[in-house]
Protein backbone atom coordinates (compact mmCIF):
# COMPACT_ATOMS: atom_id res chain seq x y z
CA UNK A 1 0.00 0.00 0.00
CA UNK A 2 1.43 3.39 -0.97
CA UNK A 3 2.15 5.98 1.68
CA UNK A 4 -0.47 8.65 2.03
CA UNK A 5 1.12 12.08 1.98
CA UNK A 6 -1.94 14.27 1.62
CA UNK A 7 -5.70 14.39 1.86
CA UNK A 8 -5.76 14.17 -1.92
CA UNK A 9 -3.87 10.84 -1.74
CA UNK A 10 -6.48 9.60 0.73
CA UNK A 11 -9.34 10.63 -1.58
CA UNK A 12 -7.64 8.95 -4.56
CA UNK A 13 -7.20 5.75 -2.54
CA UNK A 14 -10.86 5.85 -1.48
CA UNK A 15 -11.99 6.36 -5.10
CA UNK A 16 -9.88 3.43 -6.33
CA UNK A 17 -11.23 1.21 -3.54
CA UNK A 18 -14.82 2.15 -4.43
CA UNK A 19 -14.18 1.38 -8.09
CA UNK A 20 -12.55 -1.98 -7.25
CA UNK A 21 -15.46 -2.89 -4.97
CA UNK A 22 -18.01 -2.00 -7.65
CA UNK A 23 -16.17 -4.08 -10.24
CA UNK A 24 -16.10 -7.11 -7.91
CA UNK A 25 -19.72 -6.87 -6.78
CA UNK A 26 -21.19 -5.55 -10.05
CA UNK A 27 -19.66 -8.20 -12.29
CA UNK A 28 -19.19 -11.15 -9.97
CA UNK A 29 -19.91 -14.54 -11.47
CA UNK A 30 -21.24 -17.30 -9.28
CA UNK A 31 -21.97 -20.93 -10.06
CA UNK A 32 -24.48 -22.70 -7.81
CA UNK A 33 -24.52 -26.48 -8.08
CA UNK A 34 -27.41 -28.54 -6.67
CA UNK A 35 -25.97 -30.98 -4.15
CA UNK A 36 -29.09 -32.63 -2.78
CA UNK A 37 -29.25 -36.42 -2.71
CA UNK A 38 -30.28 -36.68 -6.36
CA UNK A 39 -27.56 -34.23 -7.44
CA UNK A 40 -24.86 -36.15 -5.61
CA UNK A 41 -26.13 -39.44 -7.04
CA UNK A 42 -26.04 -37.94 -10.55
CA UNK A 43 -22.44 -36.75 -10.17
CA UNK A 44 -22.68 -33.18 -8.85
CA UNK A 45 -19.48 -33.57 -6.82
CA UNK A 46 -17.56 -34.36 -9.98
CA UNK A 47 -19.21 -31.39 -11.72
CA UNK A 48 -18.08 -29.07 -8.93
CA UNK A 49 -14.52 -30.40 -9.24
CA UNK A 50 -14.60 -29.93 -13.01
CA UNK A 51 -15.90 -26.35 -12.64
CA UNK A 52 -13.20 -25.43 -10.15
CA UNK A 53 -10.48 -27.03 -12.29
CA UNK A 54 -11.65 -25.38 -15.51
CA UNK A 55 -12.01 -21.95 -13.90
CA UNK A 56 -8.54 -22.29 -12.43
CA UNK A 57 -7.09 -23.48 -15.77
CA UNK A 58 -8.54 -20.42 -17.52
CA UNK A 59 -7.63 -18.07 -14.64
CA UNK A 60 -11.30 -17.03 -14.53
CA UNK A 61 -12.41 -15.61 -11.19
CA UNK A 62 -15.79 -16.91 -10.10
CA UNK A 63 -17.37 -18.28 -6.96
CA UNK A 64 -18.56 -21.91 -6.93
CA UNK A 65 -21.25 -22.55 -4.32
CA UNK A 66 -23.44 -25.51 -3.48
CA UNK A 67 -27.13 -25.66 -2.64
CA UNK A 68 -29.22 -28.46 -1.14
CA UNK A 69 -31.02 -28.97 -4.41
CA UNK A 70 -32.35 -26.83 -7.21
CA UNK A 71 -35.66 -28.63 -7.58
CA UNK A 72 -35.18 -30.67 -10.76
CA UNK A 73 -34.06 -34.18 -9.77
CA UNK A 74 -34.53 -35.66 -13.25
CA UNK A 75 -32.09 -33.13 -14.79
CA UNK A 76 -29.23 -33.39 -12.27
CA UNK A 77 -26.54 -32.23 -11.99
CA UNK A 78 -28.08 -28.75 -12.11
CA UNK A 79 -25.91 -25.63 -12.37
CA UNK A 80 -27.22 -22.07 -11.99
CA UNK A 81 -25.05 -19.21 -13.22
CA UNK A 82 -25.49 -15.80 -11.62
CA UNK A 83 -23.66 -12.83 -13.11
CA UNK A 84 -23.82 -9.32 -11.67
CA UNK A 85 -27.27 -7.85 -12.15
CA UNK A 86 -28.32 -10.33 -14.85
CA UNK A 87 -31.13 -12.85 -14.29
CA UNK A 88 -29.75 -16.27 -13.31
CA UNK A 89 -29.56 -18.98 -15.96
CA UNK A 90 -30.07 -22.60 -14.89
CA UNK A 91 -28.77 -25.56 -16.85
CA UNK A 92 -29.52 -29.26 -16.41
CA UNK A 93 -27.47 -32.41 -16.96
CA UNK A 94 -24.17 -30.58 -16.49
CA UNK A 95 -21.71 -33.42 -16.15
CA UNK A 96 -17.93 -32.81 -16.13
CA UNK A 97 -17.65 -33.36 -19.88
CA UNK A 98 -19.92 -30.34 -20.46
CA UNK A 99 -18.14 -27.89 -18.16
CA UNK A 100 -15.57 -26.64 -20.67
CA UNK A 101 -18.26 -25.83 -23.24
CA UNK A 102 -20.43 -24.20 -20.56
CA UNK A 103 -17.65 -21.82 -19.58
CA UNK A 104 -16.55 -21.18 -23.16
CA UNK A 105 -19.99 -20.41 -24.55
CA UNK A 106 -21.84 -18.92 -21.59
CA UNK A 107 -19.09 -16.99 -19.79
CA UNK A 108 -16.53 -16.26 -22.47
CA UNK A 109 -18.87 -15.99 -25.45
CA UNK A 110 -21.92 -14.61 -23.66
CA UNK A 111 -24.21 -17.14 -25.36
CA UNK A 112 -26.87 -19.19 -23.58
CA UNK A 113 -26.72 -22.89 -24.46
CA UNK A 114 -30.43 -23.31 -25.13
CA UNK A 115 -30.48 -27.11 -25.42
CA UNK A 116 -29.20 -27.41 -21.83
CA UNK A 117 -31.59 -24.89 -20.27
CA UNK A 118 -34.08 -26.10 -17.72
CA UNK A 119 -36.76 -23.68 -18.87
CA UNK A 120 -36.30 -22.07 -22.26
CA UNK A 121 -39.23 -19.72 -21.64
CA UNK A 122 -37.18 -18.06 -18.89
CA UNK A 123 -34.04 -17.76 -20.99
CA UNK A 124 -32.59 -14.32 -21.68
CA UNK A 125 -33.26 -13.16 -25.23
CA UNK A 126 -30.37 -13.20 -27.68
C-alpha positions as CSV (number, residue, x, y, z in Angstrom):
1,X,0.0,0.0,0.0
2,X,1.4,3.4,-1.0
3,X,2.1,6.0,1.7
4,X,-0.5,8.7,2.0
5,X,1.1,12.1,2.0
6,X,-1.9,14.3,1.6
7,X,-5.7,14.4,1.9
8,X,-5.8,14.2,-1.9
9,X,-3.9,10.8,-1.7
10,X,-6.5,9.6,0.7
11,X,-9.3,10.6,-1.6
12,X,-7.6,8.9,-4.6
13,X,-7.2,5.8,-2.5
14,X,-10.9,5.9,-1.5
15,X,-12.0,6.4,-5.1
16,X,-9.9,3.4,-6.3
17,X,-11.2,1.2,-3.5
18,X,-14.8,2.1,-4.4
19,X,-14.2,1.4,-8.1
20,X,-12.6,-2.0,-7.2
21,X,-15.5,-2.9,-5.0
22,X,-18.0,-2.0,-7.7
23,X,-16.2,-4.1,-10.2
24,X,-16.1,-7.1,-7.9
25,X,-19.7,-6.9,-6.8
26,X,-21.2,-5.6,-10.1
27,X,-19.7,-8.2,-12.3
28,X,-19.2,-11.2,-10.0
29,X,-19.9,-14.5,-11.5
30,X,-21.2,-17.3,-9.3
31,X,-22.0,-20.9,-10.1
32,X,-24.5,-22.7,-7.8
33,X,-24.5,-26.5,-8.1
34,X,-27.4,-28.5,-6.7
35,X,-26.0,-31.0,-4.2
36,X,-29.1,-32.6,-2.8
37,X,-29.2,-36.4,-2.7
38,X,-30.3,-36.7,-6.4
39,X,-27.6,-34.2,-7.4
40,X,-24.9,-36.1,-5.6
41,X,-26.1,-39.4,-7.0
42,X,-26.0,-37.9,-10.5
43,X,-22.4,-36.7,-10.2
44,X,-22.7,-33.2,-8.9
45,X,-19.5,-33.6,-6.8
46,X,-17.6,-34.4,-10.0
47,X,-19.2,-31.4,-11.7
48,X,-18.1,-29.1,-8.9
49,X,-14.5,-30.4,-9.2
50,X,-14.6,-29.9,-13.0
51,X,-15.9,-26.4,-12.6
52,X,-13.2,-25.4,-10.1
53,X,-10.5,-27.0,-12.3
54,X,-11.7,-25.4,-15.5
55,X,-12.0,-21.9,-13.9
56,X,-8.5,-22.3,-12.4
57,X,-7.1,-23.5,-15.8
58,X,-8.5,-20.4,-17.5
59,X,-7.6,-18.1,-14.6
60,X,-11.3,-17.0,-14.5
61,X,-12.4,-15.6,-11.2
62,X,-15.8,-16.9,-10.1
63,X,-17.4,-18.3,-7.0
64,X,-18.6,-21.9,-6.9
65,X,-21.2,-22.6,-4.3
66,X,-23.4,-25.5,-3.5
67,X,-27.1,-25.7,-2.6
68,X,-29.2,-28.5,-1.1
69,X,-31.0,-29.0,-4.4
70,X,-32.4,-26.8,-7.2
71,X,-35.7,-28.6,-7.6
72,X,-35.2,-30.7,-10.8
73,X,-34.1,-34.2,-9.8
74,X,-34.5,-35.7,-13.2
75,X,-32.1,-33.1,-14.8
76,X,-29.2,-33.4,-12.3
77,X,-26.5,-32.2,-12.0
78,X,-28.1,-28.7,-12.1
79,X,-25.9,-25.6,-12.4
80,X,-27.2,-22.1,-12.0
81,X,-25.1,-19.2,-13.2
82,X,-25.5,-15.8,-11.6
83,X,-23.7,-12.8,-13.1
84,X,-23.8,-9.3,-11.7
85,X,-27.3,-7.8,-12.2
86,X,-28.3,-10.3,-14.8
87,X,-31.1,-12.8,-14.3
88,X,-29.7,-16.3,-13.3
89,X,-29.6,-19.0,-16.0
90,X,-30.1,-22.6,-14.9
91,X,-28.8,-25.6,-16.9
92,X,-29.5,-29.3,-16.4
93,X,-27.5,-32.4,-17.0
94,X,-24.2,-30.6,-16.5
95,X,-21.7,-33.4,-16.2
96,X,-17.9,-32.8,-16.1
97,X,-17.6,-33.4,-19.9
98,X,-19.9,-30.3,-20.5
99,X,-18.1,-27.9,-18.2
100,X,-15.6,-26.6,-20.7
101,X,-18.3,-25.8,-23.2
102,X,-20.4,-24.2,-20.6
103,X,-17.6,-21.8,-19.6
104,X,-16.5,-21.2,-23.2
105,X,-20.0,-20.4,-24.6
106,X,-21.8,-18.9,-21.6
107,X,-19.1,-17.0,-19.8
108,X,-16.5,-16.3,-22.5
109,X,-18.9,-16.0,-25.5
110,X,-21.9,-14.6,-23.7
111,X,-24.2,-17.1,-25.4
112,X,-26.9,-19.2,-23.6
113,X,-26.7,-22.9,-24.5
114,X,-30.4,-23.3,-25.1
115,X,-30.5,-27.1,-25.4
116,X,-29.2,-27.4,-21.8
117,X,-31.6,-24.9,-20.3
118,X,-34.1,-26.1,-17.7
119,X,-36.8,-23.7,-18.9
120,X,-36.3,-22.1,-22.3
121,X,-39.2,-19.7,-21.6
122,X,-37.2,-18.1,-18.9
123,X,-34.0,-17.8,-21.0
124,X,-32.6,-14.3,-21.7
125,X,-33.3,-13.2,-25.2
126,X,-30.4,-13.2,-27.7
